[in-house]
C-alpha cells in the first residue's frame, strides 16, 4: 500500500473517530445556549471561508473571474429570498453569461 493511501485511510479513521466521540457528549452540554451559538457561528464561518476560497482561488494564486459574478448573483437572489433552486440557477446563469462575454 502506498504512503498516500495510508494517509487517506488514516484521515478517514480520524474523522470517523471524531464523529463517534460526538455521540459521547452529554445532552446537558449540547442544550447549553452558548454551545449552540458557538456551533452555529463556527458552521457559518467555515461555510463562508470555503465559499470564498472556492470562489477566488486558482491553484496557488487569487483570480477574479466569472465565479465572483456568480457569487454576487446568488447573493442578490438570497437577499430577495428566492428559493434555493432559483439561487443556484441565478449563479450558474451569471457565470455562464460572464464567460460567454469573455470574462473568466
Secondary structure by P-SEA (a helix, b strand, c coil): ccaaaaaaaaaaaaaaaaaaaaaaccccccccaaaaaaaaaaaaaaaaaaaaaaaccccccccccaaaaaaaaaaaaaaacccaaaaaaaaaaaaaaaaaaccc
